[in-house]
Amino acid sequence: MPDPNFIILYVDNPLRSADIYARLLKKPPIEASPNFALFALDSGVMLGLWSKHVVEPPATAAGGGGEVAFSVSSRDVVGDLFTDWTQRGLVIEQEPTDMDFGHTFVALDPDGHRLRVFAPTTP
């Protein structure tokens, strides 16, 4: 079975979302148009932002039904990103906290997609 290597989020305005993700990811999209934007992530995964107004077949899912998770190296990096993303105006859904899997926080993009940053608990 092939490995999934694309994440596609349905968004209201791909160019606006691409601008936000470019700042969060610290890299520009490799493709950007009014209907679709694409980021090549360092992991090899591609992140697409597709206009919910033109996707076929029409999408029924809304933001908040899943998460894009970012694993980072330490609690300090979680704190640094929390500060950065808060200053950028992202809505914070969950303040930094310890959970079973590690130290984490959750922010929302403009379409309500959950962005989780976490530092895994070390055994």
Secondary structure, DSSP 8 states (H G I E B T S, - for coil): -----EEEEEES-HHHHHHHHHHHHTS--SEE-SSEEEEE-TTS-EEEEEETTT-SS-----TTSSEEEEE-S-HHHHHHHHHHHHHTT-EEEEEEEEETTEEEEEEE-TT--EEEEEEE---
